[in-house]
C-alpha cells in the first residue's frame, strides 16, 4: 500500500487526496479514490487519468491476460509449453512483423508490445521505416501489424469510424478489399451503417448507430487502441487569455501578461 500511495501522490501532484491514507482500512480503494478524483477534477486532468488507470490496475499483473491469450491461440490450433518462469513456448512458432515510422516514442511502445508478446512465445520483429515508405506500405496493406494514429478532422465521432469504410483512403486495414476467408466478412454492412449515420438527424438514433459501427469495428480485433494523445504544456501564473481548441491549436490573440 505504501508504494501505491506514494506513486499516486506523485502523479496527482496538487489534486487534494487527503483521506487517501485511510482508504486501505475501508477495503474499497478503487471506488473511494475515484470518487475523490472526479469530485476534485470532473474534467480529468492528465495526471488524474493516469492515477485512475493505475488504481484500476494496482492489483493486477499480466498473468490473467497471458492465460486468456493462450486459450484463444489454443482455439486456433497452437500449443504451449510452460517454461517455468512465467513465459511460454508456442508451437508452431509464430512470428509477426510490426512496422512503424521512425520516432523514439513509437519505438518504445513497440518494444513494450514486443516484450508482452514474448511472454507467450510470439516473436515480434520491429521494422522502423522512413515516413514516405511507411505510408505506402501501410496504405497497401504490406504489414502484419502497423502503428496507426488519427486526429479528428472535425468535431464528430463519426470521423473515427468512417476512415475504415471500404472506399476510404485511410482504410489501411484493408476492410472489404480482396476479402480472405479469415478476414472480416460482409463489410458492406459497416459501410451501410456509416451511410446511415451521415444522414440521420435524430441524435439518439445516430449515437446508437455509431455504437453499432464501433462494436462491429472492435469485434474484428484488427484495430487495437493503445492510448490517446495528450497536450501538455507549462504556463506562468501571470499569463492569461490564451486558449486551445479541441484539436490542440493554440490561440494567443487575447493573451495578456500581468
JOFENUR-V55994 format. One record per residue. RES is the residue in one small letter. SS is DSSP state (a for helix, b for strand, c for the rest). OMEGA is omega in whole degrees, -180 to 180 (* if undefined). D_CENTER is the distance of its C-alpha to the mean C-alpha in Angstrom with 1 decimal. Layout:
RES_SS_OMEGA_D_CENTER ; RES_SS_OMEGA_D_CENTER
This chain:
x_c_-176_27.8 ; x_a_179_29.1 ; x_a_178_26.3 ; x_a_-179_23.6 ; x_a_-179_25.7 ; x_a_-179_26.2 ; x_a_180_22.5 ; x_a_-179_21.7 ; x_a_177_24.6 ; x_a_-178_23.6 ; x_a_-174_20.2 ; x_a_-179_21.6 ; x_c_-174_24.5 ; x_c_-179_26.8 ; x_c_-176_25.2 ; x_c_175_28.0 ; x_c_-171_27.5 ; x_c_-177_31.2 ; x_c_-174_31.3 ; x_a_-177_28.5 ; x_a_-179_31.1 ; x_a_-173_32.6 ; x_a_-179_29.6 ; x_a_180_30.1 ; x_a_-179_33.5 ; x_a_179_32.0 ; x_c_-178_29.8 ; x_c_-171_27.2 ; x_a_-173_24.9 ; x_a_-175_21.6 ; x_a_-177_23.2 ; x_a_-178_25.6 ; x_a_180_23.3 ; x_a_176_20.7 ; x_a_178_23.8 ; x_a_-179_25.0 ; x_a_-178_21.7 ; x_a_179_21.6 ; x_a_-176_25.4 ; x_a_180_25.4 ; x_c_-178_22.5 ; x_c_-178_21.5 ; x_c_179_19.4 ; x_c_178_17.2 ; x_c_178_17.4 ; x_a_-178_14.9 ; x_a_-180_17.0 ; x_a_-179_17.2 ; x_a_176_13.5 ; x_a_-179_13.3 ; x_a_179_16.5 ; x_a_180_15.3 ; x_a_-179_12.5 ; x_a_179_15.1 ; x_a_-179_17.7 ; x_a_-177_15.9 ; x_a_-171_15.5 ; x_c_-176_18.8 ; x_c_179_20.8 ; x_c_169_18.4 ; x_c_176_18.5 ; x_c_-172_16.9 ; x_a_-178_20.2 ; x_a_178_19.5 ; x_a_178_16.3 ; x_a_179_18.5 ; x_a_179_21.3 ; x_a_178_19.3 ; x_a_178_18.1 ; x_a_179_21.7 ; x_a_180_23.0 ; x_a_180_20.9 ; x_a_175_22.2 ; x_a_177_25.7 ; x_a_179_25.6 ; x_c_176_25.3 ; x_c_179_28.3 ; x_c_175_27.1 ; x_b_-175_28.9 ; x_b_174_28.0 ; x_b_179_30.3 ; x_b_-179_29.5 ; x_c_177_30.2 ; x_c_-179_31.1 ; x_c_-179_28.7 ; x_c_179_25.5 ; x_c_-176_24.7 ; x_b_173_25.8 ; x_b_-178_27.4 ; x_b_179_26.4 ; x_b_-5_29.1 ; x_c_-177_29.4 ; x_c_-178_27.4 ; x_c_180_24.0 ; x_b_177_22.8 ; x_b_179_19.8 ; x_b_-179_19.4 ; x_b_179_16.3 ; x_b_179_17.1 ; x_b_173_15.8 ; x_b_-172_17.7 ; x_c_175_19.5 ; x_c_-175_17.9 ; x_a_-178_18.0 ; x_a_178_14.5 ; x_a_-180_13.2 ; x_a_-179_15.8 ; x_a_178_14.9 ; x_a_179_11.3 ; x_a_180_13.1 ; x_a_177_15.8 ; x_a_177_13.6 ; x_a_179_12.4 ; x_a_-180_16.1 ; x_a_179_17.4 ; x_a_-179_15.5 ; x_a_-180_16.7 ; x_a_179_20.1 ; x_c_-180_20.6 ; x_c_171_21.3 ; x_c_-180_23.2 ; x_c_-180_20.9 ; x_b_180_21.8 ; x_b_176_19.0 ; x_b_180_20.6 ; x_b_179_19.0 ; x_b_179_20.6 ; x_b_-174_20.3 ; x_b_171_21.8 ; x_c_-173_23.5 ; x_a_-177_21.6 ; x_a_177_24.2 ; x_a_180_24.3 ; x_a_-180_20.5 ; x_a_-179_20.5 ; x_a_-179_23.4 ; x_a_-179_22.1 ; x_a_-178_18.7 ; x_a_-180_20.6 ; x_c_178_23.2 ; x_c_-178_20.8 ; x_c_-179_22.3 ; x_c_169_19.6 ; x_c_177_18.2 ; x_b_-180_14.6 ; x_b_173_13.7 ; x_c_178_11.3 ; x_c_175_10.4 ; x_c_-179_9.8 ; x_c_172_11.3 ; x_c_-178_13.2 ; x_c_175_15.1 ; x_c_179_18.7 ; x_c_-170_20.0 ; x_c_179_19.2 ; x_c_-177_18.6 ; x_a_179_15.5 ; x_a_-179_17.4 ; x_a_176_16.5 ; x_a_-178_12.9 ; x_c_-173_14.8 ; x_a_178_18.0 ; x_a_-178_16.6 ; x_a_174_16.5 ; x_c_-176_20.2 ; x_c_-174_22.7 ; x_c_-179_24.4 ; x_c_176_21.6 ; x_c_179_21.9 ; x_c_-179_18.1 ; x_c_-179_18.0 ; x_c_177_17.1 ; x_c_177_16.4 ; x_c_177_20.0 ; x_c_176_19.8 ; x_c_-178_23.4 ; x_c_177_24.9 ; x_c_-171_27.4 ; x_c_175_26.0 ; x_c_-177_26.5 ; x_c_-178_27.3 ; x_c_-179_24.1 ; x_c_177_22.0 ; x_c_-178_21.0 ; x_c_174_24.3 ; x_c_-180_25.7 ; x_c_176_23.0 ; x_a_177_25.7 ; x_a_177_24.9 ; x_a_179_21.4 ; x_a_-179_23.3 ; x_a_177_25.8 ; x_a_-180_23.3 ; x_a_177_22.1 ; x_a_179_25.8 ; x_a_-180_26.5 ; x_a_-177_23.8 ; x_a_-175_25.2 ; x_a_-178_28.7 ; x_c_-179_28.2 ; x_c_178_29.7 ; x_c_-174_29.3 ; x_a_-178_26.2 ; x_a_180_25.8 ; x_a_-179_26.3 ; x_a_178_23.9 ; x_a_179_21.1 ; x_a_178_22.0 ; x_a_179_21.9 ; x_a_175_18.4 ; x_a_178_17.2 ; x_a_179_19.2 ; x_a_179_17.6 ; x_a_179_14.0 ; x_a_-180_15.2 ; x_a_179_16.9 ; x_a_-178_14.1 ; x_a_180_11.8 ; x_a_177_15.0 ; x_c_-174_15.3 ; x_c_175_12.4 ; x_c_178_12.8 ; x_c_-175_9.4 ; x_c_179_6.4 ; x_c_-180_3.0 ; x_c_-177_2.2 ; x_c_175_3.4 ; x_c_175_6.2 ; x_c_174_9.6 ; x_c_-179_12.3 ; x_c_-175_15.9 ; x_c_178_18.2 ; x_c_179_21.9 ; x_c_180_25.2 ; x_c_179_28.1 ; x_c_-176_31.6 ; x_c_-179_32.9 ; x_c_178_35.8 ; x_b_-180_33.6 ; x_b_176_32.8 ; x_c_177_32.4 ; x_c_180_29.5 ; x_b_179_26.4 ; x_b_177_23.1 ; x_c_-176_22.0 ; x_c_-178_18.6 ; x_c_177_18.0 ; x_c_178_18.7 ; x_c_-178_22.3 ; x_b_-180_24.8 ; x_b_-175_28.3 ; x_c_-175_31.3 ; x_c_179_34.3 ; x_c_-177_34.9 ; x_c_177_34.1 ; x_b_178_36.9 ; x_b_-180_37.8 ; x_c_*_40.1
